[in-house]
């Protein structure tokens, strides 16, 4: 009797083990299969060449107007962090169009994300750094009439750089900038434009020199 009871208990225990060990396996397998099938759909598609070209236009117009390319390239941020940075820049006055935000964040997080290789910091000699900020001869742009320059500034520049030339959310401060003493570079920007700033090829040397004279005369 005892032998029969022991055999019965052994069979019951063995049966329970089979169910407890084998039961969850199909469910776990189904869950893993579901995750595997969901992964490709959750992954974001890479930007097309056309989208990347559009993003580069956004960067030139809305980022490089204030920041250098090196400042962007040295960042290593997650997609969430890049989204927060772009949102902060919008709060500070960046004119990024809402429709451009998502592709911009996708591009920056893919190119300058946490998995990007370490940034190779470029070096520049002290002499080159000094030369980049040093004053250059005015040449034919010197001796401009500040009064005439004031009128031209109000006509073409004040709407973005402010009536007092101290800058606005759409244009940088122009008072006491090193660029004001590098007349040829200043004229080049006027003629070609930069970022969102349009080109003004119609202005000739006397007119650009007058604007320079006006801006240089402004107090800090």
MARLO-174265 format. One record per residue (C-alpha): x, y, z. Coordinates in Angstrom, 3 decimals, decimal comma. Example, Ala and Ser with C-alpha at 12.3 -4.5 7.8 and 13.67 -1.06 7.14 Angstrom:
% MARLO-174265
<node u="12,300" v="-4,500" w="7,800"/>
<node u="13,670" v="-1,060" w="7,140"/>
END
This chain:
% MARLO-174265
<node u="0,000" v="0,000" w="0,000"/>
<node u="2,797" v="2,372" w="0,959"/>
<node u="4,644" v="1,511" w="-2,258"/>
<node u="1,521" v="2,231" w="-4,322"/>
<node u="0,985" v="5,563" w="-2,512"/>
<node u="4,629" v="6,574" w="-3,088"/>
<node u="4,364" v="5,705" w="-6,770"/>
<node u="1,183" v="7,769" w="-7,091"/>
<node u="2,797" v="10,784" w="-5,413"/>
<node u="5,835" v="10,484" w="-7,685"/>
<node u="3,640" v="10,520" w="-10,780"/>
<node u="1,702" v="13,563" w="-9,525"/>
<node u="4,879" v="15,490" w="-8,768"/>
<node u="6,351" v="14,551" w="-12,117"/>
<node u="3,193" v="15,693" w="-13,881"/>
<node u="3,222" v="19,066" w="-12,084"/>
<node u="6,854" v="19,626" w="-13,039"/>
<node u="6,080" v="18,968" w="-16,660"/>
<node u="3,304" v="21,550" w="-16,653"/>
<node u="5,203" v="24,187" w="-14,681"/>
<node u="8,349" v="23,855" w="-16,751"/>
<node u="6,730" v="23,456" w="-20,135"/>
<node u="3,704" v="25,771" w="-19,725"/>
<node u="5,308" v="29,217" w="-19,787"/>
<node u="7,685" v="28,424" w="-22,638"/>
<node u="5,210" v="29,028" w="-25,480"/>
<node u="4,128" v="32,343" w="-23,932"/>
<node u="7,724" v="33,527" w="-23,538"/>
<node u="8,503" v="32,479" w="-27,070"/>
<node u="5,469" v="34,358" w="-28,368"/>
<node u="6,537" v="37,477" w="-26,475"/>
<node u="10,052" v="37,318" w="-27,902"/>
<node u="8,648" v="36,774" w="-31,365"/>
<node u="6,347" v="39,773" w="-30,977"/>
<node u="9,247" v="41,956" w="-29,835"/>
<node u="11,385" v="40,832" w="-32,744"/>
<node u="8,647" v="41,568" w="-35,244"/>
<node u="7,938" v="44,968" w="-33,676"/>
<node u="11,585" v="46,093" w="-33,685"/>
<node u="11,859" v="46,931" w="-37,394"/>
<node u="8,650" v="48,966" w="-37,366"/>
<node u="9,783" v="50,885" w="-34,265"/>
<node u="13,122" v="51,832" w="-35,834"/>
<node u="13,123" v="55,185" w="-37,587"/>
<node u="13,906" v="55,256" w="-41,270"/>
<node u="17,060" v="57,075" w="-42,331"/>
<node u="16,692" v="60,457" w="-43,964"/>
<node u="16,675" v="60,517" w="-47,743"/>
<node u="19,329" v="62,555" w="-49,606"/>
<node u="16,675" v="65,176" w="-50,335"/>
<node u="15,761" v="65,392" w="-46,641"/>
<node u="19,425" v="65,662" w="-45,644"/>
<node u="19,887" v="68,496" w="-48,142"/>
<node u="16,884" v="70,285" w="-46,632"/>
<node u="18,272" v="69,752" w="-43,124"/>
<node u="21,605" v="71,258" w="-44,159"/>
<node u="19,710" v="74,325" w="-45,331"/>
<node u="18,027" v="74,505" w="-41,924"/>
<node u="21,402" v="74,260" w="-40,183"/>
<node u="22,904" v="77,028" w="-42,319"/>
<node u="19,911" v="79,325" w="-41,855"/>
<node u="18,968" v="78,619" w="-38,252"/>
<node u="22,066" v="77,240" w="-36,500"/>
<node u="25,203" v="78,593" w="-38,115"/>
<node u="23,894" v="82,141" w="-37,909"/>
<node u="25,000" v="82,022" w="-34,259"/>
<node u="27,066" v="78,842" w="-33,849"/>
<node u="30,071" v="77,463" w="-35,689"/>
<node u="30,098" v="74,081" w="-37,406"/>
<node u="32,717" v="72,953" w="-34,889"/>
<node u="30,341" v="73,652" w="-32,017"/>
<node u="27,786" v="71,290" w="-33,553"/>
<node u="30,309" v="68,646" w="-34,575"/>
<node u="31,803" v="68,222" w="-31,097"/>
<node u="28,464" v="67,366" w="-29,472"/>
<node u="27,599" v="63,776" w="-28,527"/>
<node u="23,942" v="63,808" w="-27,497"/>
<node u="21,050" v="61,376" w="-27,517"/>
<node u="18,012" v="62,025" w="-29,689"/>
<node u="16,090" v="63,184" w="-26,620"/>
<node u="18,874" v="65,595" w="-25,677"/>
<node u="19,080" v="67,000" w="-29,215"/>
<node u="15,316" v="67,536" w="-29,181"/>
<node u="15,675" v="69,462" w="-25,915"/>
<node u="18,494" v="71,582" w="-27,373"/>
<node u="16,460" v="72,471" w="-30,470"/>
<node u="13,459" v="73,344" w="-28,296"/>
<node u="15,683" v="75,583" w="-26,151"/>
<node u="17,023" v="77,345" w="-29,235"/>
<node u="13,453" v="77,987" w="-30,377"/>
<node u="12,741" v="79,507" w="-26,986"/>
<node u="15,755" v="81,773" w="-27,448"/>
<node u="14,461" v="83,081" w="-30,755"/>
<node u="15,612" v="80,610" w="-33,407"/>
<node u="13,287" v="80,737" w="-36,411"/>
<node u="13,333" v="76,988" w="-37,102"/>
<node u="10,094" v="76,074" w="-38,831"/>
<node u="8,042" v="73,501" w="-36,853"/>
<node u="8,044" v="71,142" w="-39,841"/>
<node u="11,868" v="71,176" w="-39,856"/>
<node u="12,334" v="70,217" w="-36,208"/>
<node u="11,882" v="66,441" w="-36,486"/>
<node u="14,238" v="65,906" w="-39,460"/>
<node u="16,786" v="68,263" w="-37,865"/>
<node u="16,762" v="66,281" w="-34,609"/>
<node u="16,985" v="62,996" w="-36,552"/>
<node u="19,990" v="64,268" w="-38,524"/>
<node u="21,844" v="65,670" w="-35,505"/>
<node u="21,262" v="62,601" w="-33,337"/>
<node u="22,400" v="60,285" w="-36,137"/>
<node u="25,494" v="62,322" w="-37,051"/>
<node u="26,439" v="63,692" w="-33,641"/>
<node u="24,927" v="61,068" w="-31,359"/>
<node u="26,440" v="59,096" w="-28,498"/>
<node u="27,711" v="56,390" w="-30,870"/>
<node u="29,629" v="58,804" w="-33,091"/>
<node u="33,440" v="58,538" w="-32,966"/>
<node u="35,323" v="60,935" w="-30,675"/>
<node u="35,588" v="64,458" w="-31,983"/>
<node u="39,045" v="65,317" w="-33,292"/>
<node u="39,666" v="68,800" w="-31,913"/>
<node u="41,361" v="70,970" w="-34,538"/>
<node u="44,236" v="73,152" w="-33,490"/>
<node u="45,158" v="76,638" w="-34,610"/>
<node u="48,317" v="78,564" w="-33,978"/>
<node u="48,299" v="81,690" w="-31,845"/>
<node u="49,363" v="83,668" w="-34,890"/>
<node u="46,442" v="82,373" w="-36,972"/>
<node u="43,978" v="83,084" w="-34,161"/>
<node u="45,309" v="86,615" w="-33,807"/>
<node u="45,170" v="87,172" w="-37,554"/>
<node u="41,527" v="86,056" w="-37,692"/>
<node u="40,570" v="88,890" w="-35,325"/>
<node u="43,086" v="91,540" w="-36,238"/>
<node u="42,135" v="94,767" w="-37,952"/>
<node u="42,638" v="94,937" w="-41,680"/>
<node u="43,101" v="97,995" w="-43,915"/>
<node u="39,826" v="99,567" w="-45,054"/>
<node u="41,048" v="100,245" w="-48,562"/>
<node u="38,287" v="101,786" w="-50,711"/>
<node u="35,753" v="101,201" w="-47,911"/>
<node u="37,366" v="103,672" w="-45,536"/>
<node u="36,188" v="107,152" w="-44,667"/>
<node u="32,476" v="106,420" w="-44,988"/>
<node u="29,930" v="109,083" w="-43,990"/>
<node u="28,212" v="107,942" w="-40,740"/>
<node u="25,127" v="110,086" w="-41,456"/>
<node u="24,574" v="108,445" w="-44,815"/>
<node u="25,377" v="105,086" w="-43,221"/>
<node u="22,684" v="105,600" w="-40,592"/>
<node u="20,045" v="106,112" w="-43,280"/>
<node u="21,204" v="103,023" w="-45,167"/>
<node u="21,279" v="100,975" w="-41,967"/>
<node u="17,718" v="101,896" w="-41,086"/>
<node u="16,647" v="101,057" w="-44,625"/>
<node u="18,256" v="97,638" w="-44,963"/>
<node u="19,523" v="96,371" w="-41,598"/>
<node u="17,461" v="97,643" w="-38,667"/>
<node u="14,530" v="95,268" w="-39,217"/>
<node u="16,737" v="92,298" w="-38,266"/>
<node u="19,617" v="93,769" w="-36,263"/>
<node u="17,532" v="96,271" w="-34,326"/>
<node u="17,146" v="100,017" w="-34,521"/>
<node u="20,022" v="100,357" w="-32,041"/>
<node u="22,133" v="97,630" w="-33,747"/>
<node u="22,154" v="95,626" w="-30,539"/>
<node u="20,550" v="92,631" w="-32,207"/>
<node u="17,173" v="90,904" w="-32,170"/>
<node u="16,069" v="87,254" w="-32,213"/>
<node u="16,591" v="87,339" w="-35,983"/>
<node u="19,866" v="89,247" w="-36,225"/>
<node u="23,104" v="89,467" w="-34,241"/>
<node u="24,427" v="92,458" w="-32,308"/>
<node u="26,588" v="94,621" w="-34,584"/>
<node u="28,165" v="96,964" w="-32,069"/>
<node u="31,928" v="96,707" w="-31,541"/>
<node u="32,290" v="93,507" w="-33,555"/>
<node u="35,769" v="92,550" w="-34,869"/>
<node u="34,150" v="92,170" w="-38,288"/>
<node u="33,586" v="95,931" w="-38,437"/>
<node u="37,348" v="96,375" w="-38,700"/>
<node u="37,768" v="93,788" w="-41,432"/>
<node u="36,122" v="95,816" w="-44,154"/>
<node u="36,654" v="93,424" w="-47,054"/>
<node u="35,012" v="90,548" w="-45,131"/>
<node u="32,157" v="92,803" w="-44,070"/>
<node u="31,553" v="93,802" w="-47,685"/>
<node u="31,646" v="90,155" w="-48,757"/>
<node u="28,866" v="89,263" w="-46,334"/>
<node u="26,798" v="92,225" w="-47,520"/>
<node u="27,143" v="91,135" w="-51,143"/>
<node u="26,694" v="87,358" w="-50,652"/>
<node u="24,473" v="87,172" w="-47,567"/>
<node u="24,907" v="84,638" w="-44,788"/>
<node u="22,385" v="82,200" w="-43,336"/>
<node u="18,991" v="83,883" w="-43,256"/>
<node u="20,566" v="87,223" w="-44,097"/>
<node u="19,837" v="88,005" w="-47,752"/>
<node u="22,442" v="89,317" w="-50,155"/>
<node u="22,571" v="93,008" w="-51,029"/>
<node u="24,626" v="93,061" w="-54,230"/>
<node u="23,215" v="96,457" w="-55,190"/>
<node u="25,232" v="98,276" w="-52,500"/>
<node u="28,561" v="99,637" w="-53,724"/>
<node u="31,755" v="100,452" w="-51,848"/>
<node u="30,816" v="104,015" w="-50,810"/>
<node u="27,508" v="102,800" w="-49,357"/>
<node u="29,061" v="99,865" w="-47,498"/>
<node u="31,801" v="102,152" w="-46,223"/>
<node u="29,140" v="104,555" w="-44,937"/>
<node u="27,384" v="101,756" w="-43,021"/>
<node u="30,721" v="100,752" w="-41,529"/>
<node u="31,359" v="104,347" w="-40,493"/>
<node u="27,971" v="104,498" w="-38,785"/>
<node u="28,339" v="101,198" w="-36,934"/>
<node u="31,847" v="102,016" w="-35,755"/>
<node u="30,636" v="105,329" w="-34,327"/>
<node u="27,989" v="103,686" w="-32,116"/>
<node u="28,842" v="103,547" w="-28,396"/>
<node u="29,100" v="100,201" w="-26,608"/>
END
